[in-house]
Amino acid sequence: MDTLKSIVLFALAAVLEIGGAWLIWQGVREHRGWLFLGAGVVALGLYGFTAALQPDGGFGRVLAAYGGVFIVGSLAWAMVADGFRPDAWDLSGALVCLVGVALIMYAPR
């Protein structure tokens, strides 16, 4: 059950962090206004709380593993929001990252 909770929290954290950064990008670079900026700041703050809810108590381990989730999430976000099409190297790198996440977070200790 902790593994499922951890995976859900990682996915939520990625949506909040990547989405928050995207909202700020839209507000600043695309001149979409203060509403986008404010929503981005709120989303990034919620990301921090979400990361802190991970069942594993090790900050370094959680953030190191989250790095792999962030990479995969960023590619997925770019596909949905910007029409990015990953190539075989992007997909291979993403898979390596997910293997790293699994080893760091879920390997038996």
C-alpha positions in Angstrom: 0.0 0.0 0.0 2.9 2.4 0.7 4.2 1.8 -2.8 0.9 2.7 -4.4 0.6 5.8 -2.2 4.2 6.8 -3.1 3.5 6.4 -6.8 0.3 8.5 -6.6 2.1 11.2 -4.6 5.0 11.2 -7.2 2.5 11.7 -10.0 0.6 14.4 -8.2 3.9 16.2 -7.3 4.9 16.1 -11.0 1.6 17.6 -12.1 1.9 20.4 -9.5 5.6 21.2 -10.1 5.6 21.0 -13.9 2.2 22.6 -14.1 3.2 25.3 -11.8 6.3 26.1 -13.8 4.3 26.0 -17.0 1.8 28.4 -15.6 4.5 30.8 -14.6 6.1 30.4 -18.0 2.8 31.3 -19.6 2.3 34.3 -17.3 5.8 35.7 -18.0 6.8 34.5 -21.5 3.4 34.5 -23.1 2.1 37.6 -21.2 -1.0 35.7 -19.9 -1.1 37.8 -16.7 -1.1 37.6 -13.0 -3.7 34.9 -12.7 -1.4 32.4 -14.4 1.5 33.6 -12.2 -0.5 33.3 -9.0 -1.8 29.9 -9.9 1.7 28.8 -10.7 3.0 30.0 -7.4 0.2 28.1 -5.6 0.9 24.9 -7.5 4.6 25.1 -6.8 3.8 25.5 -3.1 1.5 22.6 -3.1 4.2 20.5 -4.8 6.4 21.0 -1.8 3.7 19.8 0.6 3.0 16.8 -1.7 6.6 15.7 -1.7 6.7 15.9 2.1 3.8 13.4 2.3 5.9 10.5 0.8 5.9 7.4 3.1 9.7 7.2 3.0 11.1 9.6 5.5 14.4 10.2 3.7 14.4 13.7 2.1 17.4 12.9 -0.1 16.1 9.6 -1.2 12.6 11.0 -2.1 14.0 14.0 -4.0 16.6 11.9 -5.8 13.9 9.5 -7.0 11.5 12.3 -7.8 14.1 13.6 -10.2 13.4 10.7 -12.5 9.7 11.2 -12.2 10.2 14.9 -13.1 12.1 13.9 -16.2 9.4 11.5 -17.4 6.6 14.0 -16.4 8.3 16.8 -18.3 8.4 14.8 -21.4 4.7 13.8 -21.0 3.7 17.4 -20.3 5.5 18.6 -23.4 3.7 16.0 -25.5 0.3 17.1 -24.2 0.8 20.8 -23.9 3.2 21.6 -26.7 2.8 18.7 -29.2 6.3 17.4 -28.5 7.1 14.0 -30.1 9.8 12.1 -28.2 12.2 10.1 -30.2 13.6 6.7 -29.2 16.4 8.3 -27.2 14.0 10.4 -25.2 11.9 7.3 -24.5 15.0 5.2 -23.6 16.2 7.9 -21.2 12.8 8.1 -19.6 12.8 4.4 -19.1 16.2 4.5 -17.5 15.0 7.2 -15.2 12.0 5.1 -14.1 14.2 2.1 -13.4 16.3 4.5 -11.2 13.2 5.6 -9.4 12.2 2.0 -8.7 15.7 1.1 -7.5 16.0 4.1 -5.2 12.5 4.0 -3.7 11.2 0.5 -3.8 14.2 -1.9 -3.7 14.1 -4.1 -0.6 16.3 -2.9 2.2 
